[in-house]
């Protein structure tokens, strides 16, 4: 076109007219098949099958609505503390995005984060959460001084780690909020780190800048031990499955408790912090403390809360007793 070569990709949905099909139902079936083709990686086609449900179309519509939510103020951030198990003092904070859909109500991150990953919206979404979290950390420090959480954690996806200039984005967010780099913890999963060599390069650049790296859901992957040798990590967050199992009884519980203890010993030997995730009741907290864990996170300790309610908790911590 006008001397330029254009490379076009397409996702195609195919359906055949059956008995009783009207134009509207045919278009809907073709639409569902097209989105199934997109789900398989784009630049392909799919033929409508009776087993294809409306959930495929729903996922596609959710992606379009998420794009609008990014611009329309429907997203918010909740904050869940990391606490010291001995005295329940708030040590750090994790930023967790929530979507207040105007029709569906609050949508779980488990429902819309995979959609954000598939559509690429995880990049602008993650950028927004990062800046919002850094701004809030600075506000708490201004209001509560040394009694404010020492760190703010933000989840980072593999796609973000592969994004050119991501390390610079992080540095800009930290500087604009007036924070020191060590105030920020970037939480990554094993799968995110294993997306490619660029992810490792980005993590090393971020560590050189001074931010902290947490390996989230630790212990669930097949490469966990290898990763802590090669990944520039500061914090291991023990996956909640070990916490849940270790607080039960029987052979499996003993094995899971042994793994949790081994993770803690590895962290201590490598001078890393260890956090027990998914503490849902007093028994979980007591069991993790008995195993030697100093830090924990979970609904039993403090559930994710709006920034204002976190502020009220911090105010109580600094109030004279």
Secondary structure, DSSP 8 states (H G I E B T S, - for coil): -TT--------EEE----TT--HHHHHHHHHHHHHHHHHTTSSSEEE--TT--HHHHHHHHHHHHHHHHHHHT-EEEEEEEEEETTT--EEEEEEEEEEEETTTEEE-HHHHHHHHHHHTTHHHHHHHHHHHHHHHHHHHHHHHGGGS-SEEEEE--HHHHTSTTHHHHHHHHHHHHT--GGGEEEEE-HHHHTT-HHHHHHHHHHHHHT-EEEEEEETSSTTHHHHHHHS--SEEEE-HHHHHHHTS-SHHHHHHHHHHHHHHHHHHHTT-EEEE----SHHHHHHHHHHT--EE-STTT---B-HHHHHHHHHHHHS--
